Amino acid sequence: MKLADDIYRVPAAVLLLIGAYDLLRGFMHTFLLKWSAANFAGFDMATVSEDQVFLLGVFGISNFLTGSIFLLISRKARHLAPHILILIPAIYLLGWVGIRTGGVHAEAAFNGRYLMFAYFAICLGTYAYFLIMRRRSSRSHP
């Protein structure tokens, strides 16, 4: 393995783990939907609309999709892994801006947000690591 290829090893491994985590999130948001809604999203199941719970489940479907795509990229297209890692928080930020622009401001205590902050930090930290390793690689192999 060439050093230039080796710079993708860590981002691909992290993307593999994030893909597995997204599959777990998909399972939680679909098969353990009501439990997750009460314990992670903080929904009061006695008063929450079934439509809100349904939307949480639909989000789980997208977690299955992204998790599967992340696993595939980490195994078959490692060179894309760092770029996917930086896209993840960027796309969530874009979505957050869109939601805020639409006039929606969450008021509930969303317990899953702390896991998401760690998720984003791992993505950003791994991308920063990749940039450092790429720079080192280009200096040692002109």
C-alpha positions in Angstrom: 0.0 0.0 0.0 1.4 3.4 -1.0 1.5 6.2 1.6 -0.9 8.2 -0.5 -3.5 5.4 -0.2 -2.8 5.0 3.5 -4.2 8.5 4.2 -7.6 7.1 3.5 -7.4 4.3 6.1 -8.5 6.2 9.1 -11.3 8.2 7.4 -12.6 5.0 5.9 -12.5 3.2 9.3 -14.3 6.1 10.9 -16.9 6.2 8.1 -17.4 2.5 8.6 -18.1 3.1 12.3 -20.4 6.0 11.6 -22.2 3.8 9.0 -22.8 1.1 11.7 -24.0 3.8 14.1 -26.4 5.1 11.5 -27.8 1.6 11.1 -28.3 1.4 14.9 -30.0 4.8 14.7 -32.2 3.5 11.9 -33.1 0.5 14.1 -33.9 2.7 17.1 -36.0 5.1 15.0 -38.0 2.4 13.4 -38.2 -0.9 15.3 -37.9 0.7 18.7 -39.7 3.9 17.6 -42.0 4.6 20.6 -39.3 3.7 23.2 -36.8 6.0 21.4 -39.4 8.8 21.0 -39.9 8.8 24.7 -36.4 8.2 25.9 -34.2 10.0 23.4 -36.5 12.6 21.7 -38.1 13.3 25.0 -41.7 13.0 23.6 -44.5 12.7 26.1 -46.2 9.7 24.5 -49.5 10.6 26.2 -49.8 13.9 24.3 -47.6 13.6 21.2 -49.3 13.3 17.8 -48.9 10.0 16.0 -47.8 12.1 13.0 -44.7 13.3 14.9 -43.8 9.8 15.9 -44.3 8.7 12.3 -41.9 11.4 11.1 -39.3 10.2 13.6 -39.7 6.7 12.1 -39.3 8.1 8.6 -36.0 9.7 9.7 -35.0 6.2 10.7 -35.5 5.0 7.2 -33.0 7.6 6.0 -30.6 6.4 8.7 -30.8 2.9 7.2 -30.0 4.5 3.8 -27.1 6.7 4.9 -25.6 3.9 7.1 -25.6 1.5 4.2 -24.1 4.1 1.8 -21.4 4.9 4.4 -20.5 1.2 4.8 -20.3 0.8 1.0 -18.1 3.9 0.6 -15.8 2.9 3.4 -15.2 -0.5 1.7 -15.4 0.2 -2.0 -14.5 3.9 -2.4 -12.2 4.8 0.5 -10.9 7.8 -1.3 -14.4 9.4 -0.9 -14.5 8.8 2.9 -13.0 12.1 4.1 -15.2 14.1 1.7 -18.3 12.3 3.0 -17.1 13.0 6.6 -17.0 16.7 6.0 -20.3 16.6 4.0 -22.2 15.1 7.0 -22.0 18.1 9.4 -22.2 20.5 6.4 -25.5 19.0 5.2 -26.9 18.9 8.8 -26.0 22.6 9.2 -27.7 23.3 5.9 -30.8 21.5 7.1 -30.8 23.3 10.4 -30.6 26.7 8.6 -33.5 25.6 6.4 -35.6 24.6 9.4 -34.8 27.9 11.2 -35.5 29.8 8.0 -38.9 28.1 7.9 -39.7 29.6 11.3 -39.5 26.3 13.3 -37.7 26.6 16.7 -37.5 23.4 18.8 -38.5 23.8 22.4 -38.3 20.2 23.6 -35.3 18.8 25.4 -33.8 16.5 22.7 -31.5 14.1 24.5 -30.1 12.7 21.3 -28.4 16.1 20.5 -25.4 15.3 22.7 -24.8 12.1 20.7 -25.1 14.2 17.5 -22.6 16.7 18.7 -20.1 13.9 19.3 -21.0 12.5 15.9 -20.2 15.8 14.2 -17.0 16.3 16.3 -15.8 12.9 15.1 -16.5 13.8 11.5 -14.8 17.1 11.7 -11.8 15.8 13.7 -11.3 12.9 11.3 -11.4 15.3 8.4 -8.9 17.6 10.0 -6.7 14.5 10.6 -7.0 13.6 6.9 -5.9 17.1 5.9 -2.9 16.9 8.1 -1.9 13.5 6.8 -2.5 14.6 3.2 -0.2 17.5 3.7 2.5 15.4 5.3 2.2 12.9 2.5 2.5 15.5 -0.2 5.6 17.0 1.5 7.4 13.6 1.7 6.5 12.6 -1.9 6.9 15.5 -4.2 
